[in-house]
Amino acid sequence: MSSHRKPRSGAGPLARRAVRAGLFAAGMAGAAAAVPAQAATAMPHSAVASDHVFSHADHHDHTEVRDSFTVRQLGTVDAATARNQAQAVSAGCSADDHCRSVALSFQIVTMAGDSTHLNAINLSDAVNKECTGCQTLAGAYQFVVSTPKPFLLGKDASHRLDGIHRRLDALSRSRLPAADLRTRVDALAAEVTGVLDDAVAHAPAAAPRSGGGRPGVTLHRRLDGWPGR
């Protein structure tokens, strides 16, 4: 009786701030807590944004797919914690009666401030428990938009992100093999980065000689999976 985990891929330089932690308790479907976009304020404050996607497939429910696409606009903050996690489990299936479990979480966090302390945590876990031939994929994508002055995503950026969200929903429900799904999800993440880059290009810059930084977008990416071959 054993459980197997495949080594993670894609940590790369953009994921240096990602920290691995233990699995959340089984049965948690997701959580989200943040200051809503309309409440973004120019007054510095502390903020928390948390998203968690969990999927579980077994011989009772052979296919389970969960995805999340959230935008958290925190306003001007002096300290912030952003946590994003995707967890997928396949258990007790066979090669002739295999399971498919997919969990994908896209989290976009925008914040403003010249010296914001940020704790960014981005996690993924894909676990096969005695599940021969199963396809199990967990992907966590965390996009952090940092600007020196208060900034909100405009209608054009929001419209483009909505379109990517719909395509992520359709992709996660597809029957693509896990390896192909990873490639397609990475492509959607690149589109999100492009939308955010375009948006911050028009964000207010720091005042001259203020010492504030320039607007920027950072992607933290974690992928973990079993291709089911």
PAZAPA-4460 file (N, C-alpha, C; in steps of 0.05 Angstrom, whole numbers, plus 32768, in hexadecimal, padded with zeros to 4 digits):
% residues 229
    n_x    n_y    n_z   ca_x   ca_y   ca_z    c_x    c_y    c_z   seq   type   mol
   8011   7FE8   8000   8000   8000   8000   8012   8019   8000     1      M     A
   8010   8028   7FEC   8022   803F   7FEA   8016   8055   7FDA     2      S     A
   8021   806D   7FDF   8019   8084   7FCF   8031   808E   7FC1     3      S     A
   802D   8099   7FA9   8044   80A2   7F99   8040   80BF   7F91     4      H     A
   8055   80CE   7F91   8055   80E9   7F88   806B   80ED   7F73     5      R     A
   8064   80F9   7F5E   8078   80FF   7F49   8086   8119   7F4F     6      K     A
   80A1   811A   7F4B   80AF   8133   7F50   80A3   814A   7F41     7      P     A
   80A4   8161   7F4D   8099   8179   7F40   80A9   8182   7F29     8      R     A
   809C   8190   7F16   80AA   819C   7EFF   80A3   81B9   7EFD     9      S     A
   80B3   81C8   7EF0   80AC   81E3   7EE9   80B1   81F7   7F00    10      G     A
   80C1   81F0   7F14   80C4   8204   7F2A   80D2   821C   7F1F    11      A     A
   80EA   8218   7F12   80F7   822E   7F03   80FC   8247   7F13    12      G     A
   8109   825B   7F07   8110   8273   7F16   80F8   8284   7F1D    13      P     A
   80E2   8281   7F0E   80CA   8291   7F15   80BC   8287   7F2D    14      L     A
   80C3   826F   7F37   80B5   8263   7F4D   80C6   8262   7F66    15      A     A
   80DB   8273   7F68   80ED   8272   7F7F   80DF   8276   7F99    16      R     A
   80C9   8287   7F98   80BC   828D   7FB1   80A6   8279   7FB8    17      R     A
   80A3   8265   7FA7   808F   8250   7FAD   809A   823E   7FC3    18      A     A
   8089   8236   7FD6   8091   8226   7FEC   807F   820D   7FED    19      V     A
   808B   81F5   7FF0   807A   81DD   7FF1   8071   81D8   800D    20      R     A
   8058   81D1   8010   804D   81CA   802A   803D   81B0   8028    21      A     A
   8035   81A5   803F   8026   818D   803F   800B   8190   8034    22      G     A
   7FFD   817A   802E   7FE3   817B   8023   7FCF   8186   8036    23      L     A
   7FBB   8195   802C   7FA5   819D   803C   7F94   8184   8043    24      F     A
   7F84   8186   8057   7F73   816F   805F   7F61   8167   8048    25      A     A
   7F5D   814D   8043   7F4C   8144   802D   7F30   814E   8031    26      A     A
   7F24   8155   801A   7F08   815E   801B   7F05   817C   8018    27      G     A
   7F1B   818B   801B   7F19   81A8   8018   7F17   81AD   7FFA    28      M     A
   7F02   81BB   7FF1   7EFD   81C0   7FD5   7F0A   81DA   7FCC    29      A     A
   7F0D   81EE   7FDE   7F1A   8207   7FD6   7F14   821C   7FEA    30      G     A
   7F25   8231   7FE9   7F21   8248   7FFA   7F2B   8260   7FEC    31      A     A
   7F1E   8277   7FF2   7F26   8291   7FE7   7F20   82A7   7FFA    32      A     A
   7F34   82B7   8000   7F30   82CD   8012   7F42   82E4   800A    33      A     A
   7F37   82FB   8004   7F47   8312   7FFC   7F36   832B   7FFC    34      A     A
   7F43   8342   7FFA   7F34   835A   7FF7   7F29   835B   7FDB    35      V     A
   7F0F   835F   7FD7   7F04   835F   7FBC   7F0E   8377   7FAC    36      P     A
   7F0C   8375   7F91   7F16   838A   7F80   7F0A   83A5   7F86    37      A     A
   7EF0   83A5   7F8B   7EE4   83BF   7F90   7EEC   83CC   7FAA    38      Q     A
   7EF9   83BC   7FBC   7F01   83C7   7FD5   7F1F   83CF   7FD5    39      A     A
   7F2C   83CD   7FBE   7F48   83D5   7FBD   7F4A   83F2   7FC5    40      A     A
   7F5E   83F8   7FD5   7F60   8413   7FE1   7F7D   841D   7FDF    41      T     A
   7F80   8437   7FE1   7F9A   8444   7FE1   7FA6   8444   7FFC    42      A     A
   7F97   843D   8011   7FA2   843C   802C   7FB1   8422   8031    43      M     A
   7FCA   8423   803A   7FD9   840A   803E   7FCB   83F9   8053    44      P     A
   7FCB   83DE   804F   7FC0   83CB   8061   7FCD   83B0   805D    45      H     A
   7FC7   839D   806E   7FD0   8382   806A   7FB9   8372   805C    46      S     A
   7FC1   835E   804C   7FAD   8350   803D   7FB5   8333   8039    47      A     A
   7FA1   8321   8036   7FA6   8305   8031   7F95   82FC   8019    48      V     A
   7FA0   82ED   8007   7F92   82E0   7FF1   7F98   82C3   7FF1    49      A     A
   7F84   82B2   7FF2   7F88   8295   7FF4   7F75   8286   7FE2    50      S     A
   7F80   8274   7FD1   7F70   8263   7FBF   7F7A   8247   7FC0    51      D     A
   7F68   8234   7FC1   7F6F   8217   7FC2   7F5C   8207   7FB1    52      H     A
   7F66   81F7   7F9F   7F56   81E6   7F8E   7F5D   81C9   7F94    53      V     A
   7F49   81B8   7F99   7F4E   819C   7FA0   7F3C   818A   7F8F    54      F     A
   7F48   8175   7F83   7F39   8161   7F74   7F40   8145   7F7D    55      S     A
   7F2C   8133   7F7D   7F31   8118   7F86   7F20   8105   7F75    56      H     A
   7F2E   80F2   7F68   7F21   80DE   7F57   7F27   80C3   7F62    57      A     A
   7F13   80B1   7F61   7F16   8095   7F6A   7F03   8083   7F5B    58      D     A
   7F00   806A   7F64   7EF0   8057   7F55   7ED2   805E   7F57    59      H     A
   7ECA   806F   7F69   7EAE   8078   7F6B   7EA9   8090   7F58    60      H     A
   7EBD   80A1   7F55   7EBB   80B9   7F44   7ED5   80BB   7F34    61      D     A
   7ED5   80AF   7F1C   7EED   80AB   7F0D   7EFA   80C5   7F03    62      H     A
   7EEA   80D9   7EFF   7EF5   80F2   7EF4   7EEC   810A   7F06    63      T     A
   7EFF   8119   7F0F   7EF8   8132   7F1D   7F0C   8147   7F14    64      E     A
   7F00   815E   7F0C   7F10   8174   7F02   7F07   818D   7F10    65      V     A
   7F1A   819C   7F1B   7F15   81B5   7F28   7F28   81CA   7F1E    66      R     A
   7F1E   81E2   7F19   7F30   81F8   7F12   7F26   8212   7F1E    67      D     A
   7F38   8224   7F23   7F32   823E   7F2F   7F42   8253   7F21    68      S     A
   7F35   826A   7F1D   7F42   8281   7F10   7F39   829A   7F1F    69      F     A
   7F4A   82A4   7F30   7F42   82BA   7F42   7F54   82D3   7F3E    70      T     A
   7F48   82EA   7F41   7F56   8303   7F40   7F52   8311   7F5B    71      V     A
   7F68   8316   7F69   7F67   8324   7F83   7F75   833E   7F81    72      R     A
   7F67   8354   7F82   7F72   836F   7F80   7F73   837B   7F9C    73      Q     A
   7F8B   837C   7FA8   7F8E   8382   7FC4   7F92   83A0   7FCA    74      L     A
   7F96   83AF   7FB5   7F9B   83CC   7FBA   7FB7   83D1   7FC5    75      G     A
   7FB9   83E7   7FD4   7FD3   83EF   7FE0   7FD7   83DF   7FFA    76      T     A
   7FEC   83D0   7FFB   7FF2   83BF   8013   800E   83C3   801D    77      V     A
   8011   83C1   8037   802D   83C1   8042   8037   83A4   8047    78      D     A
   8024   8391   8049   802B   8375   804C   8014   8364   8040    79      A     A
   801C   834E   8033   8008   833D   8026   8011   8320   8026    80      A     A
   7FFE   830E   8029   8003   82F1   8025   7FF1   82E7   800F    81      T     A
   7FFE   82DB   7FFB   7FEF   82CF   7FE5   7FF5   82B1   7FE4    82      A     A
   7FE0   82A1   7FE7   7FE3   8284   7FE8   7FD2   8277   7FD2    83      R     A
   7FDE   8266   7FC3   7FD0   8258   7FAD   7FD8   823B   7FAD    84      N     A
   7FC4   8229   7FAC   7FCA   820C   7FAD   7FB7   81FC   7F9B    85      Q     A
   7FC3   81E9   7F8D   7FB3   81D5   7F7E   7FBB   81B9   7F87    86      A     A
   7FA8   81A8   7F8D   7FAD   818D   7F96   7F9A   817A   7F88    87      Q     A
   7FA6   8165   7F7B   7F97   8151   7F6D   7F9E   8135   7F77    88      A     A
   7F8A   8125   7F7C   7F8E   8109   7F86   7F7F   80F6   7F74    89      V     A
   7F8C   80E0   7F6D   7F7F   80C9   7F60   7F84   80B0   7F71    90      S     A
   7F6F   80A1   7F77   7F73   808B   7F8A   7F63   8073   7F82    91      A     A
   7F70   805B   7F84   7F62   8042   7F83   7F57   803A   7F68    92      G     A
   7F61   8044   7F52   7F58   803C   7F37   7F6D   802B   7F2A    93      C     A
   7F67   8020   7F13   7F79   800D   7F05   7F7D   8016   7EE8    94      S     A
   7F8F   8009   7EDA   7F95   8010   7EBF   7F7D   800B   7EAD    95      A     A
   7F6C   7FF7   7EB4   7F54   7FF2   7EA4   7F3D   8003   7EAD    96      D     A
   7F3F   800F   7EC3   7F29   8020   7ECE   7F36   8038   7EDC    97      D     A
   7F44   8048   7ECC   7F55   805D   7ED7   7F45   8076   7EDF    98      H     A
   7F52   8087   7EEF   7F47   80A0   7EF9   7F55   80B8   7EEC    99      C     A
   7F47   80CE   7EEE   7F53   80E7   7EE4   7F4C   80FD   7EF8   100      R     A
   7F60   810A   7F04   7F5C   811F   7F18   7F6D   8137   7F10   101      S     A
   7F60   814E   7F0C   7F6E   8166   7F04   7F66   817D   7F16   102      V     A
   7F79   818C   7F20   7F75   81A3   7F30   7F87   81BA   7F26   103      A     A
   7F7B   81D0   7F1E   7F8A   81E7   7F13   7F81   8200   7F21   104      L     A
   7F94   8210   7F2A   7F8D   8229   7F38   7F9E   8240   7F2C   105      S     A
   7F90   8253   7F21   7F9D   826C   7F17   7F95   8282   7F2B   106      F     A
   7FA9   828E   7F37   7FA4   82A4   7F4A   7FB3   82BD   7F41   107      Q     A
   7FA4   82D3   7F3D   7FB0   82EC   7F36   7FAD   82FF   7F4D   108      I     A
   7FC3   830A   7F57   7FC3   831D   7F6D   7FD0   8337   7F65   109      V     A
   7FC1   834D   7F68   7FCD   8367   7F62   7FD0   8377   7F7D   110      T     A
   7FE6   8385   7F7F   7FEA   8395   7F97   7FFC   83AD   7F91   111      M     A
   7FF9   83C1   7FA1   8009   83DA   7F9D   8018   83E1   7FB7   112      A     A
   802E   83EE   7FB3   803E   83F7   7FCA   805B   83F8   7FC3   113      G     A
   806A   840B   7FCF   8086   840E   7FC9   8098   83FA   7FD7   114      D     A
   808F   83F0   7FEF   809F   83DD   7FFE   808D   83C7   800B   115      S     A
   807E   83BA   7FFB   806B   83A6   8004   807A   838C   800C   116      T     A
   8074   8381   8023   807F   8367   802B   806B   8352   8022   117      H     A
   8074   8341   800F   8063   832C   8004   806D   8310   800B   118      L     A
   805A   8300   8015   805F   82E4   8019   804F   82D4   8005   119      N     A
   805C   82CB   7FEF   804E   82BD   7FD9   8053   829F   7FDC   120      A     A
   803D   8290   7FDE   803F   8273   7FE1   802F   8266   7FCA   121      I     A
   803C   8255   7FBB   802E   8248   7FA4   8035   822A   7FA4   122      N     A
   8020   8219   7FA6   8024   81FD   7FAC   8015   81EB   7F99   123      L     A
   8020   81D4   7F92   8010   81C0   7F83   8018   81A4   7F8C   124      S     A
   8005   8192   7F8D   8009   8176   7F94   7FF8   8164   7F82   125      D     A
   8003   8151   7F75   7FF4   813C   7F66   7FFC   8121   7F72   126      A     A
   7FE8   8113   7F7C   7FED   80FA   7F8B   7FDE   80E3   7F7E   127      V     A
   7FEC   80CD   7F79   7FDF   80B4   7F70   7FE1   80A0   7F87   128      N     A
   7FC9   8096   7F90   7FC8   8082   7FA5   7FBF   8068   7F99   129      K     A
   7FD2   8056   7F94   7FCB   803C   7F88   7FB9   8040   7F70   130      E     A
   7FC2   8050   7F5D   7FB1   8058   7F47   7FC0   8054   7F2D   131      C     A
   7FC0   803B   7F23   7FCF   8034   7F0B   7FC2   8041   7EF2   132      T     A
   7FD3   804E   7EE1   7FC9   805A   7EC9   7FB8   8073   7ECC   133      G     A
   7FB8   807E   7EE4   7FA7   8096   7EE8   7FB5   80AF   7EDF   134      C     A
   7FA5   80C3   7ED8   7FAF   80DD   7ED1   7FA8   80F1   7EE7   135      Q     A
   7FBD   80FD   7EF2   7FBA   810E   7F09   7FCB   8127   7F04   136      T     A
   7FBF   813E   7F05   7FCE   8157   7EFF   7FC5   816D   7F12   137      L     A
   7FD8   817A   7F1E   7FD3   8192   7F2F   7FE5   81A8   7F25   138      A     A
   7FD8   81BF   7F20   7FE7   81D6   7F16   7FE0   81EF   7F25   139      G     A
   7FF3   81FD   7F31   7FEE   8216   7F3F   7FFE   822D   7F31   140      A     A
   7FEF   8241   7F29   7FFB   8258   7F1B   7FF4   8271   7F2B   141      Y     A
   8008   827F   7F34   8003   8297   7F44   8011   82AF   7F36   142      Q     A
   8000   82C3   7F30   800A   82DB   7F22   8009   82F2   7F35   143      F     A
   801F   82FE   7F3B   8020   8315   7F4D   8027   832E   7F3E   144      V     A
   8014   8341   7F3F   8017   835B   7F31   801D   8370   7F47   145      V     A
   8035   837C   7F45   803D   838F   7F59   8042   83AA   7F4C   146      S     A
   8035   83BF   7F57   8039   83DA   7F4D   803E   83ED   7F64   147      T     A
   804D   8403   7F5F   8053   8415   7F75   803B   8426   7F7D   148      P     A
   8028   842B   7F6B   8010   843B   7F70   7FF7   842A   7F6C   149      K     A
   7FE1   8431   7F79   7FC8   8422   7F76   7FC0   841E   7F59   150      P     A
   7FB7   8405   7F53   7FB2   83FD   7F38   7F9D   83E8   7F37   151      F     A
   7F89   83EB   7F26   7F75   83D6   7F22   7F75   83CD   7F05   152      L     A
   7F70   83B4   7F00   7F6E   83AA   7EE5   7F56   83B7   7ED7   153      L     A
   7F5B   83BF   7EBE   7F45   83CC   7EAF   7F32   83B8   7EA2   154      G     A
   7F1E   83C3   7E94   7F0A   83B2   7E88   7F15   83A0   7E73   155      K     A
   7F28   83AA   7E63   7F33   839A   7E4D   7F43   8382   7E59   156      D     A
   7F53   8387   7E6D   7F62   8371   7E7A   7F4F   835D   7E86   157      A     A
   7F3B   8367   7E94   7F27   8355   7EA1   7F19   8344   7E8D   158      S     A
   7F12   8350   7E76   7F04   8342   7E61   7F15   832C   7E56   159      H     A
   7F2F   8332   7E51   7F41   831E   7E46   7F46   8307   7E5A   160      R     A
   7F48   830E   7E74   7F4B   82F9   7E88   7F33   82E8   7E8B   161      L     A
   7F1B   82F3   7E88   7F02   82E3   7E88   7F03   82CE   7E72   162      D     A
   7F0D   82D7   7E5A   7F0E   82C4   7E44   7F22   82AD   7E49   163      G     A
   7F38   82B3   7E56   7F4C   829F   7E5D   7F40   828C   7E72   164      I     A
   7F31   8297   7E84   7F23   8287   7E99   7F11   8272   7E8C   165      H     A
   7F01   827B   7E79   7EEE   8269   7E6B   7EFD   8253   7E5D   166      R     A
   7F13   8259   7E51   7F23   8245   7E42   7F31   8232   7E56   167      R     A
   7F38   823C   7E6D   7F43   822A   7E82   7F2E   8216   7E8B   168      L     A
   7F15   821F   7E8F   7EFF   820E   7E96   7EFC   81F7   7E81   169      D     A
   7EFC   81FF   7E68   7EF8   81EC   7E52   7F0F   81D8   7E51   170      A     A
   7F27   81E3   7E54   7F3F   81D2   7E52   7F40   81BE   7E69   171      L     A
   7F3A   81C6   7E81   7F3B   81B4   7E98   7F27   819D   7E95   172      S     A
   7F11   81A2   7E87   7EFC   818E   7E83   7F02   817C   7E6B   173      R     A
   7F16   8182   7E5C   7F1D   8173   7E44   7F28   8158   7E4C   174      S     A
   7F2B   8146   7E38   7F36   812C   7E3D   7F53   812A   7E33   175      R     A
   7F60   8141   7E31   7F7C   8141   7E28   7F8E   8131   7E3C   176      L     A
   7FA2   8122   7E32   7FB5   8115   7E44   7FC2   812A   7E56   177      P     A
   7FCB   8121   7E6D   7FD6   8134   7E81   7FED   8144   7E75   178      A     A
   7FFF   8137   7E66   8016   8145   7E5B   800E   815B   7E48   179      A     A
   7FF9   8156   7E37   7FF0   816B   7E25   7FE1   8181   7E34   180      D     A
   7FD2   8179   7E49   7FC4   818D   7E59   7FD7   81A0   7E66   181      L     A
   7FEE   8196   7E70   8002   81A7   7E7D   800B   81BC   7E69   182      R     A
   8010   81B4   7E50   801A   81C7   7E3C   8005   81DD   7E36   183      T     A
   7FEC   81D5   7E34   7FD7   81E8   7E2D   7FD2   81FB   7E45   184      R     A
   7FD4   81F1   7E5D   7FD0   8202   7E74   7FE6   8216   7E76   185      V     A
   7FFF   820D   7E71   8016   8220   7E71   8011   8236   7E5C   186      D     A
   8006   822F   7E45   8001   8243   7E31   7FED   8258   7E3B   187      A     A
   7FD8   824F   7E49   7FC4   8262   7E54   7FD2   8274   7E69   188      L     A
   7FE3   8269   7E79   7FF2   8279   7E8D   8002   828E   7E7F   189      A     A
   800F   8288   7E69   801E   829B   7E5A   800C   82B2   7E50   190      A     A
   7FF4   82AB   7E48   7FE1   82C0   7E3F   7FD9   82D2   7E56   191      E     A
   7FD5   82C7   7E6E   7FCF   82D7   7E85   7FE5   82EB   7E8B   192      V     A
   7FFE   82E1   7E8A   8015   82F2   7E8E   8016   8309   7E7A   193      T     A
   800F   8303   7E61   800F   8317   7E4C   7FFA   832D   7E52   194      G     A
   7FE2   8324   7E5A   7FCC   8337   7E61   7FD5   8349   7E78   195      V     A
   7FE1   833E   7E8C   7FEA   834D   7EA4   8001   8360   7E9D   196      L     A
   8013   8356   7E8C   8029   8368   7E83   801E   8380   7E74   197      D     A
   800B   837C   7E63   7FFE   8392   7E54   7FF1   83A6   7E67   198      D     A
   7FE4   839B   7E7C   7FD6   83AC   7E8F   7FE9   83BD   7E9F   199      A     A
   7FFE   83B1   7EA9   8011   83C1   7EBA   8022   83D4   7EAA   200      V     A
   8023   83D0   7E90   8032   83E3   7E7F   8026   83FF   7E81   201      A     A
   800C   8401   7E89   7FFE   841A   7E8B   7FF9   8422   7EA8   202      H     A
   8005   8413   7EBB   8001   8419   7ED7   8012   8431   7EE0   203      A     A
   8008   8440   7EF3   8018   8458   7EFC   8033   8450   7F07   204      P     A
   8047   845E   7EFF   8062   8459   7F09   8067   8468   7F23   205      A     A
   807C   8460   7F31   8084   846E   7F4A   808D   848A   7F43   206      A     A
   8089   849C   7F56   8093   84B8   7F52   80B1   84B8   7F50   207      A     A
   80BC   84CA   7F40   80D9   84CC   7F3D   80E6   84D0   7F59   208      P     A
   80FD   84C2   7F5C   810D   84C3   7F75   80FE   84B8   7F8D   209      R     A
   80E8   84AB   7F8A   80DA   84A0   7FA1   80E6   8485   7FAA   210      S     A
   80F5   8479   7F99   8101   845F   7FA0   80EE   8448   7F9B   211      G     A
   80D6   844D   7F91   80C2   8438   7F8C   80CA   8428   7F74   212      G     A
   80C0   840F   7F73   80C7   83FD   7F5D   80B5   8402   7F45   213      G     A
   80BA   83F3   7F30   80AA   83F4   7F18   8095   83DF   7F19   214      R     A
   807E   83E4   7F0A   8069   83CF   7F09   8075   83B6   7EFD   215      P     A
   806C   839F   7F07   8076   8386   7EFC   8063   836F   7F01   216      G     A
   8067   8359   7EF3   8057   8340   7EF5   806A   8329   7EFA   217      V     A
   8065   8319   7F0F   8075   8302   7F16   8063   82E9   7F15   218      T     A
   806B   82D4   7F08   805D   82BB   7F07   806A   82A6   7F18   219      L     A
   805B   8299   7F2A   8064   8282   7F39   8054   826A   7F2E   220      H     A
   8063   8256   7F26   8056   823F   7F18   805F   8225   7F25   221      R     A
   804B   8214   7F2C   8051   81F9   7F36   803F   81E5   7F28   222      R     A
   804C   81D1   7F1C   803D   81BB   7F0F   8046   81A0   7F1A   223      L     A
   8033   818F   7F1F   8039   8175   7F29   8025   8161   7F1C   224      D     A
   802F   814B   7F12   801B   8139   7F05   8026   811E   7EFD   225      G     A
   8012   810D   7EF8   8017   80F2   7EED   8009   80F0   7ED2   226      W     A
   8019   80EA   7EBD   800D   80EA   7EA2   7FFB   80D3   7E9C   227      P     A
   7FFA   80BE   7EAD   7FE9   80A8   7EA7   7FF2   8096   7E91   228      G     A
   800B   8094   7E8C   8016   8082   7E77   801C   8067   7E83   229      R     A
***
